[in-house]
């Protein structure tokens, strides 16, 4: 019986010594309650161990309610133009290269246009006719009433001159349609020399995004490929596809913030400009098109971008710094609370959104409770440390 009693005492002593967490200071019997349930585990820290943690009352934080998606940067097609000539002809000369920045009205290329040649020929002929008609009328006015020029003949010469002047005006307007200036028209009339070069200028300020203009290339209005394409690079598109379940929360005009891998730390702001009208039956996703101002042309078409869309006002919720929340080995999350700043109780919590180092606590903590905000891992390590010999 004495031997059995001694063995029982030794076993009890051994179990009590293994219940003491590693690193805890005396008294050994009050340092930890390891037989408690995980959500009720308590650890006592010495004054030296308290230096490894920080404690603050549980507060609240305004968490933005956002949706995140990934898309690609592209040119704004609404601000991109394929520059065709107004009339067909063979390309004579180009004045810009792919990637060049151009101004509105800047000459891009010239073509040899048969239509322009015909219009200029008509102008030269009409100008010669009006000159002859003016000379005839001047002679008739001089001879009228003296050398047998009748009133009817004079009126006929006046009508002929007016007809010729009308023809010249129409011919000048026809040439002006091709982009010729008044000075150039006057030069054509004065020299009676045809200028077959039809000038094609950029319709907007932007960048040359494509070029298909070899010498002698026959270009026709609206017949692709266009000799040049010009895009306004100050605004870019972000094209993405969001899940069907997220699409009802998105609206045209909602603001967004986008980031690209090539420019870490840079945030580009924009807004939704269009939502797809249908759901893709294969991917169950909806197209979203966003406009992003890019005055410095930092975004290159093809870049992969991640964007966040705020779908409602920020939500105020119970929060704890991320350093106060521990992910346990079984996948649960825990925090540590105290009432006396020496004994710490483990609390299983349910985390939610994360923002700027703050974690939303959906369940397990209340605002005002004193919780560990730094060093929660230190406490968990003490709790689950192997027993010392």
Order of alpha helices (4+ residues) and beta strands (2+ residues): alpha-beta-beta-beta-beta-beta-beta-beta-alpha-alpha-alpha-beta-beta-beta-beta-beta-alpha-beta-beta-beta-beta-beta-beta-beta-beta-beta-alpha
